[in-house]
Amino acid sequence: MANSGSRPRLAATARQRSESHAPAGRQAHVPVEQITRAILVLRRHRVLLDSELAALYGVETRVLNQAVRRNAERFPEDFRFQLTPAERRL
């Protein structure tokens, strides 16, 4: 989950995000094409960068990352990973 600059970029796998559910009474209105364009394949997984995921939720990247850190117990072990320097240049 990333900012431009020197902060580490993290990615969340698409599979786990698709398994989560929206809060009751709330429906997503993001065009499928927008989500599809944001998905990358890294380490043989479909992933969204934190900046893309934050944009889909309409929050700042730092806010998304903070929420994930504060609620780490709610996410599976492989939900996120930090990109290597080589992956960041992609």
C-alpha positions as CSV (number, residue, x, y, z in Angstrom):
1,M,0.0,0.0,0.0
2,A,1.9,2.9,-1.3
3,N,2.7,6.6,-1.6
4,S,5.1,7.9,-4.1
5,G,8.4,8.6,-2.5
6,S,10.6,6.5,-0.3
7,R,7.9,4.8,1.7
8,P,7.5,1.1,1.2
9,R,4.8,-0.1,-1.1
10,L,2.5,-2.9,-0.1
11,A,0.2,-4.9,-2.1
12,A,-3.0,-6.9,-1.2
13,T,-4.0,-9.9,-3.1
14,A,-7.2,-9.6,-5.2
15,R,-8.5,-12.9,-4.0
16,Q,-8.7,-11.8,-0.4
17,R,-10.3,-8.5,-1.2
18,S,-13.0,-10.1,-3.3
19,E,-13.8,-12.4,-0.3
20,S,-14.5,-9.5,2.0
21,H,-18.0,-8.0,2.2
22,A,-19.2,-4.5,2.1
23,P,-20.9,-3.1,5.2
24,A,-24.6,-3.7,5.4
25,G,-26.6,-1.3,3.3
26,R,-23.6,-0.1,1.4
27,Q,-23.0,-1.0,-2.2
28,A,-19.9,-0.4,-4.3
29,H,-20.4,1.8,-7.4
30,V,-16.9,1.5,-8.8
31,P,-16.8,0.5,-12.5
32,V,-15.4,-2.9,-13.0
33,E,-13.0,-1.5,-15.6
34,Q,-11.4,0.8,-13.0
35,I,-10.7,-2.1,-10.7
36,T,-9.5,-4.4,-13.6
37,R,-7.0,-1.8,-14.8
38,A,-5.6,-1.5,-11.2
39,I,-4.8,-5.2,-10.8
40,L,-1.2,-6.2,-11.3
41,V,0.3,-9.7,-11.3
42,L,3.2,-9.9,-8.8
43,R,4.7,-13.1,-7.4
44,R,2.1,-15.1,-9.4
45,H,-0.8,-13.3,-7.5
46,R,-3.2,-10.7,-8.7
47,V,-2.7,-7.7,-6.5
48,L,-3.8,-4.1,-5.9
49,L,-1.3,-1.5,-4.7
50,D,-2.3,0.3,-1.6
51,S,-2.6,3.6,-3.4
52,E,-5.1,2.0,-5.9
53,L,-7.1,0.3,-3.1
54,A,-7.2,3.5,-1.1
55,A,-8.5,5.4,-4.2
56,L,-11.2,2.8,-4.7
57,Y,-12.3,3.3,-1.1
58,G,-12.0,7.1,-1.4
59,V,-9.4,7.5,1.4
60,E,-5.8,8.6,1.5
61,T,-3.2,5.9,1.2
62,R,-1.8,6.6,4.7
63,V,-5.3,6.3,6.2
64,L,-5.7,2.9,4.6
65,N,-2.3,1.7,5.7
66,Q,-3.0,3.0,9.2
67,A,-6.3,1.1,9.4
68,V,-4.6,-2.1,8.2
69,R,-1.9,-1.8,10.8
70,R,-4.4,-1.1,13.6
71,N,-6.5,-4.0,12.6
72,A,-3.8,-6.5,11.6
73,E,-5.5,-9.4,13.4
74,R,-8.5,-9.1,11.1
75,F,-6.4,-9.8,7.9
76,P,-5.0,-13.1,6.8
77,E,-1.2,-13.5,6.9
78,D,-1.0,-13.3,3.1
79,F,-3.3,-10.4,2.7
80,R,-0.5,-7.9,2.2
81,F,3.2,-7.9,1.5
82,Q,5.9,-5.3,1.0
83,L,7.2,-4.8,-2.5
84,T,10.9,-5.2,-3.2
85,P,12.9,-2.3,-4.7
86,A,12.8,-4.0,-8.1
87,E,9.0,-4.5,-7.8
88,R,8.5,-0.8,-6.9
89,R,10.2,0.2,-10.2
90,L,7.6,-1.7,-12.2
